[in-house]
Amino acid sequence: MSKLFKLKEWLTLNEAINHISLALSEPVTEADIYRLALDKHLTLSVNFVNGACAFLGRRVGLEYLESITGKLLESTENLNSKGKYPWDGLLLPKLDTTKVMSIRGVWDLTLIGSEAIDLEFYYQQLTSGLEVTLAGFEGVFVEQDGVIAQLLTDFEDNEFQKGSKAYCEKIENEIDLKNTSAEEIKNIRQAYNKERNKYLDSRKANTRESLYFPSGGLDEHEYVFVVRTSEINQFLTAINDNEYLNTVTPATSSQFNLSDQITQTETWQELYKLAEKGIEEFPGWQKHQRKPQKIPMDQIDRWLAETINATKREAETIKKIIIEIFKL
């Protein structure tokens, strides 16, 4: 690992591809990175070079979302065989839609909105050449340090909004493509100017948040794909750990394997500390209850995400440590 790599907080997509290729001693392509991101083995990020507008919020459980109706939650039709809803433990974004905020810098793709469709499109273009015709209506969601952002596009950039700048550009392009007379061009532009003045008056009368709508895709913004160096390290560690575990014979105890892993890498040591914190602080895991009480693992996913701020991958490892080391 180069000294310069250790100092960088993130790498460009090409830099990440080269670094991972060297680390794995095998070729890695741009399509591979998209596939790894879509399969949630690697978190892909975007750097908003010139910033972007967004509604900000945080992930919460469904019970905290006002838009979820009581009938939906009370209906027994949605319960599975274990008496649970399929979305139990799911965390969704709760946004403050009263304030349009400016964001910039590096944000992680959440893959819960249209950004997942964008990645699938890029992947298919590089591999099969097929067009992805799916459309996302939820918007694009990115995340940074526990804050989630829904990207917004100004109606000025919507070519279907009469009077907008984008609408004007569309008209001018149509004029260039058609054999339009000078008189027709004059009439078209006069009509546009009227629409423009009307639109600008309406913008002045409306609140700032009403001037934006959820972005349909990443391409509505100026960005570049990047990968955080911490994410690359975690990804490579996970691959090496999996290779190590796969070489152990079945006769070797799983507790010994896991303990050995914890002592060998800093990443696992940090996860072990988080597991210890979970044991001490999770309400159902008080010290005097450890041995007699068995806690279903799916009950702590939300707690791990909200209290310890663990990622999904970290949560799975923490639960593995809790089960095998602490015997819970």
Stockholm file with secondary structure:
# STOCKHOLM 1.0

chainA/1-328         MSKLFKLKEWLTLNEAINHISLALSEPVTEADIYRLALDKHLTLSVNFVNGACAFLGRRVGLEYLESITGKLLESTENLNSKGKYPWDGLLLPKLDTTKVMSIRGVWDLTLIGSEAIDLEFYYQQLTSGLEVTLAGFEGVFVEQDGVIAQLLTDFEDNEFQKGSKAYCEKIENEIDLKNTSAEEIKNIRQAYNKERNKYLDSRKANTRESLYFPSGGLDEHEYVFVVRTSEINQFLTAINDNEYLNTVTPATSSQFNLSDQITQTETWQELYKLAEKGIEEFPGWQKHQRKPQKIPMDQIDRWLAETINATKREAETIKKIIIEIFKL
#=GR chainA/1-328 SS CCHHHHHCSEEEHHHHHHHHHHHHTSCCCHHHHHHHHHTTSSCCEEEEEEEEEEEEEEEEEGGGCTTSCHHHHHCGGGCCTTSCCTTTTCEEEEEEEEEEEEEEEEEEECSSSHHHHHHHHHHHHHHTCCCCCCCCSSCCEEEETTEEEEEEEEGGGCTTSTTSHHHHHHHHHHHHHTTCCHHHHHHHHHHHHHHHHHHHHHHHHSCGGGGEEECSSGGGSCCEEEEEHHHHHHHHHHHHHHHHHHTSCTTSCHHHHHHHHHHHCHHHHHHHHHHHHHHHHSGGGCGGGTTTCCCCGGGSHHHIIIIICCCHHHHHHHHHHHHHTSCC
#=GC SS_cons         CCHHHHHCSEEEHHHHHHHHHHHHTSCCCHHHHHHHHHTTSSCCEEEEEEEEEEEEEEEEEGGGCTTSCHHHHHCGGGCCTTSCCTTTTCEEEEEEEEEEEEEEEEEEECSSSHHHHHHHHHHHHHHTCCCCCCCCSSCCEEEETTEEEEEEEEGGGCTTSTTSHHHHHHHHHHHHHTTCCHHHHHHHHHHHHHHHHHHHHHHHHSCGGGGEEECSSGGGSCCEEEEEHHHHHHHHHHHHHHHHHHTSCTTSCHHHHHHHHHHHCHHHHHHHHHHHHHHHHSGGGCGGGTTTCCCCGGGSHHHIIIIICCCHHHHHHHHHHHHHTSCC
//
